Amino acid sequence: MKQDSPTPRVLVIAGRAGKLKAAVDAGFEVVYAQHTGLFSDRHRAASHEALLLDYTRPDLLLPVVAGLHQAAPLALVASFTDPGLEPAGLLTEHLGLPGNPASVSALLRDKHALRARLAEAGVETHPCALVDNAGELRDFCESHGYPVVLKPRDGTGSENVRRIESPEDVERAFDGRPEEQPPLLAERFLAGKEISVETVSQHGRHRVLALTEKFIDENFVECGHVVPARVGAEHRPSVEKLVMGLLDAAGLVEGCAHTEVMLTDTGPVSIESHNRMGGDRIYELVRLSHGTDLERLGFTLPLDIDPLPEPPVPARAAAIWFVRAEPGRVVDVEGTEQAEKTEGVQEVVVTAEPGGVVRPVRSSADRVGYVIATGADPDSAVARARAAAEGIRVRTEPAAVQAHT
């Protein structure tokens, strides 16, 4: 890779300051693109340059970055957050840099299109349909049986995912929904153990690095994760075959991916996939348990700075458990210091503070904190993280609280 400067430059679109620091630690100069109101002092400290603009507008982004690239060439454009993935792909294509084209992000974002591509490629077939009203949803349920999952075709963070169990649920599913809203995706419900598969890719070659077990609440929002997943070795070949087939069918060639899979009685079935590392600090669980730095690899693999790693053997387990609180206005928060002193606890974060508002948990954005802990095995890691998280008490009082819709 020829560079005018001995230090490669990477444009990172959106995301947290920790990703910028990971790029700096990997030896990059960082140019950061973000909306003006979301650029913080932490971003400033980890950036060499910043582009403050609406990065979701190609008419703004492409000419600005093209001019920057001409003056001081970029080696890579990257994003690790859903809104930034397609802009990063557009720039990758426009500038002729290594990485995934925008079509990969667009396909993985559109869950219905991904189902169609997987069926076309012979990877798997799972019943699904786009539905605009109760009548279309009723037809799908009558064809495929109850229960059915109803969700946005391009949703993230488990937001607005519902389980339809009866004709009464069908009739209520579209109550109060504006007519101009896009159709929803109905899928046959999957029962079993839910996991996610954390992979890295380099020039079209894929490697499974870790399996993450997920703990899901009644609203399909994760309340915890543990790495490695408690999955028998007999399941791994079929899981790897499914995920490799999915990544190939999607056209993914570089970097991290996070694919959610249900282990059913008849074998693994994909739920969705993303061309980024998993959220909810899963990348940190992989680092703590397997010793693999996914944040670094997301920058270095496309440029051959690091080789594609062999599957690591976990030295221990790591788990995250999320703090829960009753909806309302926060009065006080107790137990944080005690949680930090708990054996095995590595990280405690609580975002709730007095005067703030706790919303009903309808998506991952509604959670108010978490605890990460390690243990000799998954059971002990989960027990430590969960006990510490449940010891944190966010006391609230009744208040008018509106859920995210």
Phi, psi and omega in degrees: 000118182274132181226140173292330181247145178292343179257118180293147181249136179235136171265120177253124182260116176062185178097177186278161182296333179300327178291325177294318178297323178297322177293317177299315180297333179276359175100018182259152159274135188250126166253127186245130177249128184201157171298143186306315185288349182254003179275118187249173176298326178293321175296317181301319183293335183256005183248143171274326177216161179220141173246110182258103185196172176280095186290351178278355179258104180302328181295335174271314189291312188299310181293324179296312182289324177299318177295319177298316182297323180294322181282321182214095191303140174268144174268336189200147169239130185220153169212148180235019179229143190306314181296337183268352187292313180292316174303321178297320178294321178298316179293321178303314178293314185298322183265354180069038182260161177292143180147184181271137176292165181299332181299330178294311180296319181296318180293315182290331176289326182269097187296328178290317178297323178295318177302317180295318180296319180295321177293317180298322181277356180075020180281311176192161175230128179224129184301129178202162178197150172275131183233137183255344186202175183296326180296317179292322177294320178299318179299318180295315181296321180291331179281325189242354177085164176265155356278165179230146174261133178240127185204163174297142181291339181232028184284161176223165174066022179061023184281135175060035173266129184229150175258124180258114188248350188204165174302329178294320176297323179300313183294328181276344191298330184249011179300129176073009182271125180301143183296331184280358179293149178292160180296157177261162180259122174257134179224148174298134184296139178252128178248141179150204177261127180266133177227167166235151184246118183263120185233160168231152181226149178217113178055039176089357175263134186245150177221128172278122181259328184199153171247132182248127174272140186243144176245121191246138177269186186293344179258015180067018176263135182293133173255354177185163175217155171217141177234128000281157177292150177276078184232130180297149181300336182292340180275338190298316181302317181290325177295314180296319179299316179298312185291319177299319178296320179296313182297320177295316181296327179282346181083016181287133182235336187225148166085199186272151171217155184224111187241124180268135188223141173255127175272101183263175178296337182254009178123176182285143176228133180289148175254306175193171180213158181219140177271060177201167173289158182294147175281198178059027179064023178300323178300328177287324175297321178295319179296315182292325184269319187254346182077014183257130184263092181295325180299317178294313185297329178300332178267324192270330185297315181299336183257008179061024174289322173241148175281162175296121186285154171284155179302122182281156175263124182294135177273338180198184178247155177222140183224153172237139175227139188265141179285136179245154179206153176289140177301145180147191179270134185287128177266309176201167180231127181230156172096358182295315181295321178296320179298320181296335181270355183291140181303132177086349183288130181254332186203136176228124178228126175232120181267342179289140177213155183308134182094340178283178184240133173260125180263158171303142183281101177245348176204172181297336180290344183273354181284153191248008178160176181201165173230134173250133179220156176245160178201171181295333181213169182302321181300314183289323179296316178296316182299318181292313181296318183292316180297318181293319180293320181287343175280350177272121186250114175259103183272130181236163173236154182304139177202159177289109183238129180255127178287154173293136179239000000 
